[in-house]
Structures are given as C-alpha cells and as structure tokens.
Amino acid sequence: MKVKIIGGPASPYVRKVIAALHIKGIDFSIDPIVPFYGNDEFGRISPLRRIPVYIDDRVTLCDSSVIVQYLEDRWPQKSLYPQDVAARAQARWLEEYGDTRVGDVFIWKLFFDAVISPGIFGTERHPEQRAAVLANDLPEVMDYLESQMPKDDFLFGAFSIAELSLAPHFSSPGRASNWIGTGGRRPARG
C-alpha cells in the first residue's frame, strides 16, 4: 500500500499527520504543495484548498483530525487515544482546541500576516495587529494550556492525540521530528 500526503511540513496540521504515520510505522511520501494554489485536481480532492490531504488505497481524506482518526481506526496498534472514555473525550477536546484556537492565533493571526500573506500574496505586514495578538490572544491561549498540563509526564499518562495536536504549533519541523524520535517518551523540558 502506498500512502501519500499532500502538503508541506511547515504546516502544523501536516506535521500532526506525519507524526501519527511515524508512530504507527506507516511509510508515506509527501507532495509539498502550497495550499492556496494547486491545479483543478487539488481543488477536487481538497475543496477547501487546505492541507493536509491523505491518499491511500482506500480513501482520500482532508483535515488532520479526520485523517488521524482514520489511521487510528485502520491501524489501532500504538494507539494515539486514551483507553478511558472520559480521558479520550478530554484528549479529543484538546485536539480540537489545538486545531482551532491555537491554530487561529499561531497560524492565521501571527504566521499568516508575518510570512504567508506577504510571501505568497505580496501583501503588507501588520505588526500592530500581531502585537495586539501577542498581548491579548496569546496569553489567554497559554494560560488555558498551562491549566491543563500535568506537573510531569504526558497529559494522559502516555503520548496521545492531545500532544500530537498541540506540539506542532510550538515546534519547528526539526523539533517535531526530535520529539517523534523519543520513542513515546516525553522530551526533556527546556
């Protein structure tokens, strides 16, 4: 079986899927397309023109959460979800929070204005808007996440979808690869 990921590893959502594939031991290839462009074929397989897109012998899927849940259902070994139903629900909530609120602040309010919009679309940067996000939105996000963190170990005792969804927003692709390479052990802080 051949697995293909469409999307560049600069995206935390692509890194989330790549990490899940590594953890589950699934070989894959990457087509590092720029998400806002692409031909008609890309528009057909990704109607929102976003990445990642996952393609295997059975499905073509968009959205990192849908993709990771599919990987979990098809290859349940090395589970990414806690076994306890309440913990699993909480892990899914933190995945959603990472995908939406953290993504909104880090990607759409900061990275998009500083890098994507000027680099891809040639627009001007808005440093005053980014400063307001850093002063208001970012502390709110960080305070909430800090309130969820255990003193030590992983959120649910073992590496889960929660860490997999939050960590890529805070890591460069190199750091995310180092974390994945810990074999499921939490990396040292610092």
C-alpha positions as CSV (number, residue, x, y, z in Angstrom):
1,M,0.0,0.0,0.0
2,K,1.2,3.5,-0.9
3,V,0.3,6.4,1.4
4,K,0.7,9.9,0.1
5,I,0.4,13.2,2.0
6,I,-0.2,16.4,0.1
7,G,1.1,19.4,2.0
8,G,4.4,20.8,3.3
9,P,5.8,20.0,6.7
10,A,5.8,23.8,7.6
11,S,2.1,23.2,8.4
12,P,1.5,22.0,11.9
13,Y,-1.5,20.1,10.6
14,V,0.7,18.2,8.1
15,R,3.3,17.6,10.9
16,K,0.5,16.2,13.1
17,V,-0.4,13.6,10.4
18,I,3.3,12.9,9.6
19,A,3.9,12.3,13.3
20,A,1.0,9.9,13.5
21,L,2.2,8.0,10.5
22,H,5.7,7.7,12.0
23,I,4.3,6.5,15.4
24,K,2.2,3.9,13.6
25,G,5.1,2.8,11.4
26,I,3.3,3.6,8.1
27,D,5.5,4.5,5.1
28,F,4.5,7.5,3.1
29,S,5.6,10.1,0.5
30,I,5.0,13.8,0.6
31,D,3.9,16.1,-2.2
32,P,4.8,19.6,-0.7
33,I,2.2,21.6,-2.5
34,V,1.4,25.2,-1.4
35,P,-2.1,25.0,-0.1
36,F,-3.6,28.2,-1.6
37,Y,-2.6,27.3,-5.1
38,G,-2.7,24.0,-6.9
39,N,-4.4,22.9,-10.0
40,D,-8.0,21.8,-10.5
41,E,-7.1,18.3,-9.3
42,F,-6.0,19.7,-6.0
43,G,-9.3,21.7,-5.8
44,R,-11.2,18.5,-6.5
45,I,-9.5,16.5,-3.7
46,S,-9.3,19.4,-1.2
47,P,-12.4,21.5,-1.7
48,L,-11.3,24.0,0.9
49,R,-7.8,24.1,-0.8
50,R,-6.2,23.3,2.5
51,I,-3.6,20.8,3.6
52,P,-3.0,18.0,4.6
53,V,-4.6,15.7,2.1
54,Y,-4.2,12.0,2.8
55,I,-4.4,9.4,0.0
56,D,-4.1,5.6,0.3
57,D,-5.5,2.5,-1.4
58,R,-9.0,3.1,0.1
59,V,-9.6,6.8,0.8
60,T,-8.7,10.4,0.0
61,L,-9.2,12.5,3.2
62,C,-8.8,16.1,4.2
63,D,-8.5,17.5,7.7
64,S,-5.8,16.3,10.1
65,S,-8.3,15.2,12.8
66,V,-10.2,13.1,10.3
67,I,-7.0,11.6,8.9
68,V,-5.6,10.7,12.3
69,Q,-8.9,9.1,13.4
70,Y,-8.8,7.1,10.2
71,L,-5.3,6.0,10.9
72,E,-6.3,5.0,14.5
73,D,-9.3,3.0,13.2
74,R,-7.4,1.2,10.4
75,W,-4.1,0.7,12.4
76,P,-5.2,0.6,16.1
77,Q,-1.7,-0.6,17.3
78,K,0.3,2.1,19.1
79,S,-3.0,3.9,20.0
80,L,-3.0,7.7,20.0
81,Y,-6.1,7.9,22.1
82,P,-6.5,7.1,25.8
83,Q,-8.5,4.0,26.6
84,D,-10.6,5.6,29.3
85,V,-13.7,7.1,27.7
86,A,-13.5,10.3,29.8
87,A,-9.8,10.8,29.1
88,R,-10.4,10.0,25.4
89,A,-13.1,12.7,25.2
90,Q,-10.8,15.2,27.0
91,A,-7.9,14.4,24.6
92,R,-10.2,15.0,21.6
93,W,-11.2,18.3,23.2
94,L,-7.6,19.3,23.4
95,E,-7.1,18.2,19.8
96,E,-10.0,20.5,18.8
97,Y,-8.6,23.3,20.9
98,G,-5.2,22.9,19.2
99,D,-6.7,22.7,15.8
100,T,-9.0,25.7,16.2
101,R,-8.0,28.2,18.9
102,V,-4.2,27.6,18.9
103,G,-4.2,27.4,15.1
104,D,-6.2,30.6,14.8
105,V,-3.7,32.5,17.0
106,F,-0.5,31.0,15.8
107,I,-1.2,30.4,12.1
108,W,-3.9,32.8,11.0
109,K,-3.3,35.8,13.2
110,L,0.5,35.6,13.5
111,F,2.2,33.4,10.9
112,F,-0.2,34.3,8.1
113,D,0.3,38.0,8.5
114,A,4.1,37.8,9.1
115,V,5.0,35.1,6.5
116,I,2.3,33.6,4.3
117,S,0.4,36.7,3.1
118,P,3.4,38.8,2.2
119,G,5.4,35.8,0.9
120,I,2.7,34.2,-1.2
121,F,0.2,37.0,-1.9
122,G,2.6,40.0,-1.8
123,T,0.6,41.9,0.8
124,E,1.9,44.2,3.6
125,R,2.5,43.0,7.1
126,H,0.6,44.4,10.0
127,P,2.9,44.5,13.0
128,E,0.5,46.4,15.2
129,Q,-2.1,43.6,14.7
130,R,0.4,41.0,15.6
131,A,1.5,42.9,18.7
132,A,-2.2,43.0,19.8
133,V,-2.4,39.2,19.3
134,L,0.8,38.7,21.3
135,A,-0.5,40.9,24.1
136,N,-4.1,39.6,24.3
137,D,-4.8,36.3,22.5
138,L,-1.5,34.5,23.1
139,P,-1.6,34.9,26.9
140,E,-5.2,33.6,27.0
141,V,-4.2,30.5,25.0
142,M,-1.1,29.9,27.1
143,D,-2.9,30.3,30.4
144,Y,-5.5,27.8,29.3
145,L,-3.0,25.3,28.1
146,E,-0.9,25.7,31.3
147,S,-4.0,24.9,33.3
148,Q,-4.3,21.6,31.5
149,M,-0.8,20.4,31.9
150,P,0.3,17.9,34.5
151,K,3.3,18.6,36.6
152,D,5.2,15.9,34.8
153,D,4.6,13.2,32.2
154,F,2.2,13.3,29.4
155,L,-1.4,14.8,29.6
156,F,-3.0,11.4,29.9
157,G,-0.1,9.3,31.2
158,A,1.1,8.4,27.7
159,F,1.7,10.3,24.4
160,S,-1.7,10.9,22.9
161,I,-3.6,12.9,20.3
162,A,-3.6,15.8,22.6
163,E,0.2,16.2,22.5
164,L,0.2,15.3,18.8
165,S,-2.2,18.2,18.1
166,L,-0.6,20.8,20.3
167,A,3.1,20.2,19.9
168,P,3.4,21.1,16.2
169,H,2.2,24.6,16.9
170,F,5.1,25.2,19.2
171,S,7.8,23.3,17.2
172,S,9.8,23.8,14.1
173,P,9.7,20.7,11.8
174,G,13.1,19.7,13.2
175,R,12.0,19.9,16.8
176,A,8.8,17.9,16.0
177,S,11.0,15.2,14.4
178,N,13.1,15.1,17.5
179,W,10.1,14.7,19.7
180,I,8.8,11.9,17.5
181,G,12.2,10.2,17.8
182,T,11.9,9.9,21.6
183,G,10.0,6.6,21.1
184,G,7.0,7.8,23.0
185,R,8.9,9.3,26.0
186,R,8.3,12.9,26.9
187,P,11.3,15.0,25.8
188,A,13.2,16.9,28.5
189,R,11.8,20.4,29.1
190,G,14.0,23.4,28.4
